[in-house]
Structure formats: structure tokens, C-alpha cells
């Protein structure tokens, strides 16, 4: 080999040696040195008191105060689980995306928001594992009596409803629209306002004669009702089985860490049990910590309007108790079906995105295990150095039963609105219903059961043409036939329903029909 060739190869070798040396230096700096540093940190650090970490996405609603409570955090800590809470300001789209991507393992949703946000995402990344609470008056539609004396007054092209989009208040508007006759309310009836406080501001500055209703949540409901001339059109204490808050877990996390999910559920039930007699104090403390302090009266109104679900009530909602033991509480599968019906009826979806596969949205095996193990949140538990007591029995709280009315009380009922139903068909001069009308009445019965605090008048209408006395008798028989069918075939409480003929005659087909008026006792 010539001297020039040798020099060339020596140069190549030197270049490769430089490259290798540089690579080694980079590897040492980027890999070996950090690894040595991590090893050094490990051998000179204490062992963490936590074996796992979870993130829960939620917002500032007072119903979630138990999740923010000291007891819940300490219970998790006792199970070596670190808790991180992430307030996303009720951005359900971000919440469902974070759940899908794994940025959070748990999230809180209303059932309707879980359905809607998942459907828009085109994926169902989370499943419900427990019911947190049900709104029991904390959400309400209020108005000024001068402009909107009842729900029927919203059946007008000029009527509008002020609410917070993509929230329980929007869903309440959808429930009302789906269940009551508001044919003339325009499709663009929403007037958006970001949050209950903004809705209240619009209410407080409104002209009382305007045909506007306002949907708020506590404490703004109580503030609105202090205004002269204001009243409640409907609140969530009148609705059963629609406005639920639930704890949702990412499916992959549940599959891989079922034991951790179980510990989270146990911690939550223990915290609910611990605060069962001191929710007002918890809500006051929680609101102050979030920078939105409440008065004692406001806290009382908040607690009155929220029904936190205990362990046994969760067994009922998730189908682990028989119908009698469940005391009328809706099974979660039925809740989802009812909510889906409202969303489809009000054009949130063109069709059911779950295709009636409603059990896809919840998982009850963790609750079933707690039930098999005879879990009780108050037995042999010491929280924050305090004994919780001897483990009082938890009960399923049933619905308040309406009392029978006298004829005079039936006459004095305040009309809330007219329930939506296809016209009930009768043969000319007859009081017998056809098969389709019977099916329609079964659908109506489910609506009636969803409004357990209202009475129902079945009003038979008479034709103006022909014999007046005979027509009125026929109208009364038709109303009685409908009432009897609802009571005998649909299990509607007879105390809640009364039949009568209308005093005003109608022409044509309307004179051969019945209508349904929802009413309540005057305040």
C-alpha cells in the first residue's frame, strides 16, 4: 500500500474514533449519567407513603364537596393512594378527552353529559361505577309570574329560556320540552349564559313582563326567588331519575387496577357516611375553600337540593336490590334509557348512539363485591383520629307519597302544564281506545312516574255539535276509561289521578279527545 493510501486509512480510523468517542460522551451524558443520578437519588431518598396515584376531573359544584373533603383524601391516603383533583370548569368535552387519553383516571359527569360528550367524541372511554348524587331541587326553572305564570305560558313563539349550555340546566330544559306541550316554543329558544351566576344577573335585570324563564342552580335559585314577583315553574325535586352525578372510571384503568378502583369507592362511601349529618358544615367549608363563600341559609338550601347517594342506594340504582327493596329508585339502565329518550326527542341526536345497549355505560361488579362482602362504611373505621360510631344501618330513601285530595282540593290545583302525548283515539260515539292509544298511554305512565310530586287531571273533551248532554257524558266516560287504564294497566297511583269532562266544547277531532293537565297544590 502506498504512503498516500496508508494516510487515507489512518484518517478514516481517526474520524471513526472521534465519532465513537463523541457518541460515548453523549451516551454518558444522556443515559449513563442520568441513570447514575437516579440510582443515587433512589438510595438517598425515603420510600413514598403512596403506592398509587389517581386524578379525578371535576368542577366546583357543591355536590362534589365529598370528593374534595378531608375525610375522602385521608381514607385514600390510608390505602396508600395519592389523590389529585383537577377542576376543569365543567368543560365536559375536555373531561371526556382527558379520560380517553389517560390524563385522568376518574371523572365526574351527569349521566346526560357523559352520553352527549362520549357520542360527540365517537368513543365511550369511561364507565360509571357509582352514583354520587341526584339533584333534588338544586336545579330549578324560575320566572316572573307576570310574564310566565306557568309552563303553558312558554308555548309561545316569543318565549325564551335562559340557561347554561352543555350543563344540567340545558338538560332540564330538554326534559320540560320533551314532556310538556310546548309546540309553539321556537327551536332556537336557548338564550346562553355561562354559569348560574350569569343567568341570575340576566334574571335580576329582566323586565318581569317578558316571556322568559331562567334555569339556575343553588345558591342562585334561592337568590332569584327572593325577587318580588318571582316563582318556581319547576325544580329538580319534582323530577325523578334524570339529573344524576356519577363517578366514571377509564375502562383501561378499571381493567388493570380493579383493586384501586374498589378502594376509591370504599373511601367515597365512608366519607359520605361520615358527613351524613353534617353536610351543611362541609358545604360551607368547601365553598369557602373555593373562594365562593355561602351564608348558612344558602348552604342549607344547597343541602336540601342535593340527595347524596349512600352505599345501599347505589346497590339499588345499579340493579343489585329487588324492586321492593329499591323503593322505587330507578335502575341505572332505566335512567340511561329515559335520558336517551329525552335527548333524541329534543334533537340532541338523530338516533340513539348506544343503539339501546345501555348496560355499556355502567359497571356494577365492584358494587356487587361490596355487597357480597357485607361492606358497611361505618364499621370499625377510624378517620382523622375519630371513631365513626357503631355502624348505623343505611337505608334507601324512597319518594314522598302524595296525599289523597278532596274534590275541593282537586278544583283548587294550580296547573303546571299540559303533558305531551299523541291524541288518544276513540271510535265515533265510543269510549273504547285502540291498541296504539293504549301503547301511548303506557308511554305517558312512565312520564307520570318521572314527575312523582305532581297530580294529573285527565280531561275529556266534548264536541259542540249534536246533543250537548250526551256529548258531555261521553267525554266523561272517555276520561274515566283513560284513568282506569293508567291505574289498572300501568300501575299509576290512583291517588294522583282524576278524570273529569271539560266545561268548554271543541269542534272536530279535538272534541273527541282527552288532554292531560299536571297540577300541584297551591302554596
MIKE-753018 format. One line per field, with one value per residue (C-alpha): residue in one letter; x, y, z. Coordinates in nm, 2 decimals, always signed. Example, Ala and Ser with C-alpha at 12.3 -4.5 7.8 and 13.67 -1.06 7.14 Angstrom:
<sites>
code = (A,S)
px = (+1.23,+1.37)
py = (-0.45,-0.11)
pz = (+0.78,+0.71)
</sites>
This chain:
<sites>
code = (X,X,X,X,X,X,X,X,X,X,X,X,X,X,X,X,X,X,X,X,X,X,X,X,X,X,X,X,X,X,X,X,X,X,X,X,X,X,X,X,X,X,X,X,X,X,X,X,X,X,X,X,X,X,X,X,X,X,X,X,X,X,X,X,X,X,X,X,X,X,X,X,X,X,X,X,X,X,X,X,X,X,X,X,X,X,X,X,X,X,X,X,X,X,X,X,X,X,X,X,X,X,X,X,X,X,X,X,X,X,X,X,X,X,X,X,X,X,X,X,X,X,X,X,X,X,X,X,X,X,X,X,X,X,X,X,X,X,X,X,X,X,X,X,X,X,X,X,X,X,X,X,X,X,X,X,X,X,X,X,X,X,X,X,X,X,X,X,X,X,X,X,X,X,X,X,X,X,X,X,X,X,X,X,X,X,X,X,X,X,X,X,X,X,X,X,X,X,X,X,X,X,X,X,X,X,X,X,X,X,X,X,X,X,X,X,X,X,X,X,X,X,X,X,X,X,X,X,X,X,X,X,X,X,X,X,X,X,X,X,X,X,X,X,X,X,X,X,X,X,X,X,X,X,X,X,X,X,X,X,X,X,X,X,X,X,X,X,X,X,X,X,X,X,X,X,X,X,X,X,X,X,X,X,X,X,X,X,X,X,X,X,X,X,X,X,X,X,X,X,X,X,X,X,X,X,X,X,X,X,X,X,X,X,X,X,X,X,X,X,X,X,X,X,X,X,X,X,X,X,X,X,X,X,X,X,X,X,X,X,X,X,X,X,X,X,X,X,X,X,X,X,X,X,X,X,X,X,X,X,X,X,X,X,X,X,X,X,X,X,X,X,X,X,X,X,X,X,X,X,X,X,X,X,X,X,X,X,X,X,X,X,X,X,X,X,X,X,X,X,X,X,X,X,X,X,X,X,X,X,X,X,X,X,X,X,X,X,X,X,X,X,X,X,X,X,X,X,X,X,X,X,X,X,X,X,X,X,X,X,X,X,X,X,X,X,X,X,X,X,X,X,X,X,X,X,X,X,X,X,X,X,X,X,X,X,X,X,X,X,X,X,X,X,X,X,X,X,X,X,X,X,X,X,X,X,X,X,X,X,X,X,X,X,X,X,X,X,X,X,X,X,X,X,X,X,X,X,X,X,X,X,X,X,X,X,X,X,X,X,X,X,X)
px = (+0.00,+0.14,+0.21,-0.08,-0.32,-0.19,-0.25,-0.61,-0.69,-0.54,-0.75,-1.07,-0.98,-0.92,-1.25,-1.44,-1.25,-1.36,-1.72,-1.72,-1.57,-1.83,-2.11,-1.98,-1.97,-2.32,-2.44,-2.28,-2.43,-2.78,-2.81,-2.55,-2.51,-2.89,-2.92,-2.64,-2.82,-3.15,-2.98,-2.82,-3.15,-3.31,-3.06,-3.07,-3.45,-3.72,-3.99,-4.31,-4.62,-4.82,-4.83,-5.07,-5.19,-5.52,-5.65,-6.02,-6.16,-6.45,-6.57,-6.68,-7.04,-7.12,-7.25,-6.88,-6.78,-6.74,-6.47,-6.29,-6.33,-6.05,-6.20,-6.21,-5.85,-5.74,-5.92,-5.74,-5.41,-5.48,-5.50,-5.17,-5.34,-5.25,-5.54,-5.51,-5.82,-5.84,-6.10,-6.18,-6.46,-6.72,-6.57,-6.72,-6.55,-6.21,-6.31,-6.40,-6.09,-5.87,-6.04,-5.97,-5.61,-5.53,-5.47,-5.72,-5.83,-6.16,-6.41,-6.74,-7.03,-7.40,-7.54,-7.67,-7.33,-7.15,-7.38,-7.35,-6.98,-6.89,-7.12,-6.96,-6.61,-6.72,-6.59,-6.71,-6.38,-6.54,-6.79,-7.00,-6.91,-7.12,-7.39,-7.27,-7.59,-7.93,-8.05,-8.34,-8.43,-8.08,-8.17,-8.48,-8.66,-8.78,-8.96,-9.16,-9.53,-9.63,-9.46,-9.46,-9.73,-9.68,-9.52,-9.81,-9.70,-9.39,-9.59,-9.54,-9.32,-9.18,-9.09,-8.72,-8.53,-8.20,-7.96,-7.60,-7.54,-7.39,-7.50,-7.77,-7.97,-7.98,-8.09,-8.36,-8.49,-8.49,-8.68,-8.95,-8.97,-8.99,-9.27,-9.49,-9.68,-9.47,-9.54,-9.50,-9.18,-8.92,-8.64,-8.39,-8.53,-8.19,-8.05,-7.70,-7.53,-7.20,-7.29,-7.57,-7.44,-7.47,-7.82,-7.91,-7.77,-8.00,-8.29,-8.23,-8.22,-8.51,-8.84,-9.09,-9.34,-9.10,-9.19,-8.86,-8.78,-8.44,-8.27,-8.03,-7.87,-7.82,-7.75,-7.87,-8.21,-8.27,-8.15,-8.38,-8.68,-8.62,-8.71,-9.06,-9.30,-9.07,-9.17,-9.06,-9.20,-9.04,-8.74,-8.55,-8.72,-9.03,-8.83,-8.72,-8.44,-8.30,-8.04,-7.77,-7.40,-7.19,-6.83,-6.68,-6.35,-6.14,-6.20,-5.84,-5.76,-6.05,-5.94,-5.58,-5.63,-5.97,-5.84,-5.75,-6.10,-6.25,-6.05,-6.16,-6.53,-6.49,-6.33,-6.61,-6.88,-6.71,-6.68,-7.05,-7.13,-6.91,-7.06,-7.42,-7.53,-7.30,-7.34,-7.41,-7.08,-6.90,-7.07,-6.98,-6.62,-6.59,-6.74,-6.51,-6.21,-6.31,-6.34,-6.72,-6.84,-7.20,-7.43,-7.57,-7.91,-7.76,-7.57,-7.90,-8.07,-7.78,-7.80,-8.18,-8.15,-7.90,-7.95,-7.61,-7.63,-7.53,-7.40,-7.73,-7.89,-7.61,-7.69,-8.05,-7.95,-7.71,-7.96,-7.84,-8.16,-8.51,-8.78,-8.94,-8.61,-8.52,-8.83,-8.89,-8.53,-8.46,-8.22,-7.93,-8.02,-8.37,-8.21,-8.00,-8.30,-8.51,-8.23,-8.16,-8.53,-8.53,-8.21,-8.35,-8.69,-8.53,-8.30,-7.97,-7.92,-8.10,-8.10,-7.98,-7.60,-7.60,-7.85,-8.02,-7.71,-7.74,-7.56,-7.24,-7.23,-7.20,-7.02,-7.18,-6.93,-6.74,-7.06,-7.17,-6.84,-6.90,-7.25,-7.12,-6.86,-7.12,-6.93,-7.06,-6.89,-6.92,-6.79,-6.46,-6.33,-6.12,-6.09,-5.88,-5.85,-6.23,-6.44,-6.73,-6.97,-7.12,-7.22,-7.58,-7.79,-7.80,-8.15,-8.29,-8.48,-8.80,-9.01,-9.25,-9.60,-9.87,-10.17,-10.53,-10.72,-11.08,-11.30,-11.24,-10.86,-10.88,-11.06,-10.80,-10.50,-10.25,-10.19,-9.82,-9.85,-10.00,-9.82,-9.73,-9.89,-10.03,-10.41,-10.59,-10.82,-11.17,-11.44,-11.71,-11.96,-11.75,-11.52,-11.30,-10.94,-10.75,-10.42,-10.20,-10.36,-10.31,-9.94,-9.92,-10.08,-9.81,-9.55,-9.74,-9.74,-9.36,-9.36,-9.61,-9.39,-9.09,-9.28,-9.39,-9.48,-9.75,-10.12,-10.27,-10.61,-10.74,-10.98,-11.23,-11.34,-11.69,-11.80,-12.01,-12.21,-12.50,-12.67,-12.48,-12.57,-12.49,-12.16,-12.06,-12.14,-11.93,-11.64,-11.66,-11.67,-11.36,-11.17,-11.27,-11.16,-10.81,-10.78,-10.88,-10.63,-10.34,-10.43,-10.51,-10.26,-9.98,-9.97,-10.02,-10.11,-10.49,-10.44,-10.26,-10.51,-10.86,-11.09,-11.34,-11.51,-11.41,-11.66,-11.56,-11.67,-11.44,-11.50,-11.38,-11.13,-11.03,-11.38,-11.33,-11.00,-10.86,-10.59,-10.36,-10.30,-10.03,-10.11,-9.98,-10.13,-10.13,-9.85)
py = (+0.00,+0.34,+0.60,+0.81,+0.51,+0.45,+0.81,+0.79,+0.48,+0.63,+0.94,+0.73,+0.54,+0.86,+1.00,+0.69,+0.70,+1.06,+0.97,+0.68,+0.89,+1.16,+0.91,+0.76,+1.11,+1.18,+0.84,+0.90,+1.24,+1.15,+0.79,+0.67,+0.98,+1.04,+0.67,+0.70,+1.02,+0.83,+0.54,+0.79,+0.97,+0.63,+0.51,+0.85,+0.90,+0.77,+0.53,+0.70,+0.65,+0.60,+0.30,+0.46,+0.80,+0.89,+1.21,+1.30,+1.56,+1.76,+2.12,+2.34,+2.21,+2.17,+1.81,+1.72,+1.85,+1.50,+1.43,+1.74,+1.66,+1.58,+1.25,+1.12,+1.23,+1.07,+0.75,+0.72,+0.80,+0.52,+0.29,+0.44,+0.62,+0.98,+1.20,+1.48,+1.68,+1.87,+2.15,+2.18,+2.44,+2.20,+2.16,+1.82,+1.79,+1.83,+1.60,+1.31,+1.37,+1.36,+1.04,+0.88,+0.99,+0.88,+1.23,+1.14,+0.80,+0.92,+1.19,+1.32,+1.36,+1.40,+1.10,+1.31,+1.49,+1.15,+1.03,+1.36,+1.41,+1.05,+1.05,+1.36,+1.21,+0.90,+0.68,+0.56,+0.56,+0.56,+0.35,+0.45,+0.28,+0.47,+0.73,+1.04,+1.24,+1.32,+1.68,+1.72,+2.09,+2.23,+2.30,+2.50,+2.69,+3.02,+3.31,+3.62,+3.54,+3.84,+3.71,+3.34,+3.22,+2.85,+2.62,+2.66,+3.03,+2.91,+2.76,+3.09,+3.19,+3.48,+3.27,+3.20,+3.01,+3.15,+2.87,+2.75,+2.53,+2.18,+2.17,+2.02,+2.34,+2.27,+1.91,+2.03,+2.25,+1.94,+1.74,+2.01,+2.04,+1.66,+1.61,+1.92,+2.06,+2.35,+2.32,+2.70,+2.74,+2.81,+2.57,+2.84,+2.91,+2.89,+3.22,+3.12,+3.24,+3.10,+2.97,+3.01,+3.34,+3.49,+3.35,+3.51,+3.85,+3.83,+3.74,+4.02,+4.28,+4.15,+4.30,+4.10,+4.10,+3.92,+3.57,+3.43,+3.15,+3.11,+2.78,+2.82,+2.61,+2.68,+2.92,+3.13,+2.96,+3.09,+3.44,+3.45,+3.35,+3.64,+3.88,+4.02,+3.85,+3.55,+3.19,+2.84,+2.69,+2.35,+2.23,+1.90,+1.79,+1.72,+1.51,+1.16,+0.97,+1.22,+1.45,+1.23,+1.29,+0.98,+0.87,+0.74,+0.55,+0.50,+0.15,+0.05,+0.17,-0.03,-0.35,-0.32,-0.17,-0.30,-0.31,+0.06,+0.14,-0.06,+0.13,+0.46,+0.35,+0.24,+0.57,+0.77,+0.57,+0.61,+0.99,+1.02,+0.82,+1.03,+1.36,+1.23,+1.45,+1.75,+1.82,+2.19,+2.24,+2.05,+2.26,+2.58,+2.48,+2.36,+2.68,+2.90,+2.70,+2.75,+3.13,+3.13,+3.15,+3.08,+3.20,+2.95,+2.98,+2.93,+2.62,+2.49,+2.54,+2.36,+2.06,+2.05,+2.04,+1.76,+1.39,+1.23,+0.86,+0.62,+0.26,+0.08,+0.33,+0.26,-0.11,-0.01,+0.21,-0.05,-0.33,-0.52,-0.49,-0.62,-0.38,-0.38,-0.31,-0.05,+0.15,+0.29,+0.41,+0.39,+0.12,+0.29,+0.11,+0.27,+0.61,+0.59,+0.49,+0.78,+1.03,+0.90,+0.93,+1.30,+1.36,+1.20,+1.37,+1.71,+1.66,+1.64,+1.32,+1.20,+0.85,+0.66,+0.64,+0.35,+0.15,+0.06,-0.11,+0.09,-0.15,-0.05,+0.27,+0.13,-0.15,-0.29,-0.58,-0.36,-0.28,-0.64,-0.74,-0.48,-0.62,-0.99,-0.88,-0.71,-0.38,-0.11,+0.23,+0.29,-0.03,-0.03,+0.28,+0.54,+0.86,+1.16,+1.00,+0.99,+0.68,+0.69,+0.50,+0.16,+0.13,+0.26,+0.09,+0.27,+0.30,+0.35,+0.68,+0.64,+0.91,+1.12,+0.98,+1.23,+1.25,+1.20,+1.51,+1.61,+1.73,+2.08,+2.04,+1.89,+2.20,+2.43,+2.26,+2.50,+2.40,+2.34,+2.25,+2.00,+1.68,+1.59,+1.28,+1.19,+1.23,+0.94,+0.79,+0.68,+0.54,+0.79,+0.79,+0.54,+0.54,+0.24,+0.31,+0.14,-0.05,+0.24,+0.47,+0.21,+0.20,+0.58,+0.57,+0.33,+0.59,+0.86,+0.65,+0.65,+1.03,+1.05,+0.83,+1.06,+1.35,+1.19,+1.51,+1.62,+1.52,+1.45,+1.56,+1.36,+1.59,+1.45,+1.69,+1.71,+1.81,+2.12,+1.95,+1.72,+1.66,+1.86,+1.65,+1.32,+1.46,+1.57,+1.22,+1.06,+1.30,+1.19,+0.82,+0.86,+1.04,+0.76,+0.50,+0.66,+0.70,+0.33,+0.21,+0.41,+0.28,-0.08,-0.15,+0.10,+0.10,+0.47,+0.56,+0.62,+0.90,+1.10,+1.09,+1.22,+1.22,+1.48,+1.63,+1.97,+2.26,+2.41,+2.25,+2.19,+2.13,+1.85,+1.59,+1.78,+1.73,+1.35,+1.35,+1.38,+1.60,+1.57,+1.86,+1.84,+2.02,+2.08,+2.21,+2.59,+2.72)
pz = (+0.00,-0.09,+0.17,+0.05,+0.08,+0.44,+0.53,+0.40,+0.61,+0.92,+0.87,+0.83,+1.15,+1.34,+1.23,+1.35,+1.68,+1.72,+1.63,+1.87,+2.15,+2.09,+2.09,+2.41,+2.57,+2.46,+2.58,+2.92,+2.94,+2.83,+2.95,+3.19,+3.40,+3.45,+3.53,+3.79,+3.92,+3.95,+4.14,+4.37,+4.43,+4.50,+4.76,+4.93,+4.94,+5.17,+5.05,+4.94,+5.16,+4.83,+4.61,+4.35,+4.23,+4.08,+3.92,+3.93,+3.69,+3.83,+3.88,+4.17,+4.21,+4.58,+4.52,+4.47,+4.81,+4.95,+4.68,+4.79,+5.16,+5.41,+5.50,+5.14,+5.10,+5.43,+5.35,+5.02,+5.19,+5.44,+5.13,+5.01,+4.72,+4.64,+4.52,+4.27,+4.18,+3.86,+3.82,+3.45,+3.50,+3.38,+3.03,+2.96,+2.62,+2.77,+3.06,+2.83,+2.62,+2.93,+3.03,+2.69,+2.68,+3.04,+3.17,+3.44,+3.57,+3.71,+3.62,+3.74,+3.49,+3.49,+3.30,+3.02,+2.98,+2.98,+2.69,+2.50,+2.53,+2.45,+2.15,+2.01,+2.08,+1.89,+2.17,+2.51,+2.72,+3.06,+3.26,+3.56,+3.89,+4.14,+4.17,+4.36,+4.40,+4.24,+4.21,+4.44,+4.40,+4.35,+3.98,+3.90,+3.63,+3.77,+3.61,+3.70,+3.74,+3.53,+3.22,+3.27,+3.52,+3.43,+3.18,+2.94,+2.90,+2.73,+2.45,+2.26,+1.96,+2.17,+2.47,+2.55,+2.82,+2.96,+3.06,+3.06,+2.75,+2.80,+3.16,+3.38,+3.32,+2.94,+3.01,+3.24,+2.95,+2.73,+2.98,+3.00,+2.63,+2.58,+2.84,+2.82,+2.53,+2.40,+2.03,+1.97,+2.16,+1.89,+1.81,+1.90,+2.24,+2.42,+2.55,+2.66,+2.97,+3.11,+3.45,+3.70,+3.83,+3.48,+3.44,+3.77,+3.65,+3.35,+3.57,+3.82,+3.54,+3.33,+3.25,+3.46,+3.17,+2.93,+2.84,+2.97,+3.20,+3.37,+3.48,+3.76,+4.04,+4.40,+4.57,+4.28,+4.28,+4.64,+4.54,+4.24,+4.45,+4.68,+4.40,+4.42,+4.18,+4.11,+4.14,+4.05,+3.73,+3.80,+4.00,+4.01,+4.33,+4.10,+3.85,+3.93,+3.77,+3.53,+3.69,+3.83,+3.90,+3.87,+3.91,+3.59,+3.56,+3.25,+3.11,+3.07,+3.43,+3.56,+3.38,+3.50,+3.85,+3.98,+4.33,+4.33,+4.19,+4.47,+4.73,+4.58,+4.60,+4.96,+5.06,+4.90,+5.07,+5.41,+5.35,+5.26,+5.57,+5.79,+5.67,+5.65,+5.95,+5.88,+5.51,+5.57,+5.75,+5.47,+5.20,+5.39,+5.43,+5.07,+4.92,+5.13,+5.02,+4.66,+4.70,+4.68,+5.04,+5.12,+5.40,+5.64,+5.47,+5.13,+5.25,+5.39,+5.05,+4.87,+5.10,+5.08,+4.70,+4.67,+4.77,+4.82,+4.74,+5.01,+4.96,+4.98,+4.74,+4.50,+4.52,+4.42,+4.13,+3.99,+3.99,+4.30,+4.50,+4.42,+4.32,+4.67,+4.85,+4.59,+4.70,+4.36,+4.29,+3.92,+3.79,+3.61,+3.29,+3.31,+3.39,+3.07,+2.86,+2.99,+2.94,+2.59,+2.50,+2.60,+2.40,+2.09,+2.13,+2.16,+1.86,+2.05,+1.84,+1.53,+1.67,+1.98,+1.96,+2.20,+2.00,+2.33,+2.46,+2.79,+3.01,+2.82,+3.02,+3.37,+3.56,+3.88,+3.96,+4.21,+4.40,+4.38,+4.55,+4.83,+4.88,+4.89,+5.14,+5.35,+5.33,+5.57,+5.56,+5.93,+6.08,+6.26,+6.08,+6.24,+6.04,+6.14,+6.49,+6.54,+6.58,+6.34,+6.56,+6.57,+6.20,+6.19,+5.92,+5.59,+5.43,+5.08,+5.09,+4.89,+4.73,+4.93,+4.88,+4.77,+4.99,+4.86,+4.77,+4.84,+4.55,+4.66,+4.66,+4.31,+4.20,+4.36,+4.20,+4.03,+3.67,+3.60,+3.23,+2.98,+2.92,+2.56,+2.41,+2.07,+2.06,+2.22,+1.95,+2.02,+1.79,+1.70,+1.99,+2.18,+2.49,+2.38,+2.29,+2.01,+2.06,+1.96,+2.21,+2.48,+2.39,+2.40,+2.75,+2.87,+2.75,+2.93,+3.25,+3.25,+3.23,+3.51,+3.73,+3.65,+3.80,+4.13,+4.31,+4.07,+4.03,+3.69,+3.56,+3.27,+3.09,+2.84,+2.57,+2.42,+2.07,+2.02,+1.75,+1.85,+2.18,+2.44,+2.74,+2.57,+2.44,+2.79,+2.92,+2.65,+2.73,+3.10,+3.01,+2.79,+3.06,+3.31,+3.06,+3.03,+3.41,+3.47,+3.21,+3.36,+3.71,+3.63,+3.34,+3.41,+3.79,+3.83,+4.19,+4.19,+4.45,+4.19,+3.90,+3.85,+3.55,+3.45,+3.15,+3.01,+3.05,+2.72,+2.39,+2.10,+1.73,+1.51,+1.63,+1.94,+2.07,+2.06,+2.26,+2.61,+2.75,+3.05,+3.29,+3.55,+3.87,+4.23,+4.55,+4.58,+4.81)
</sites>
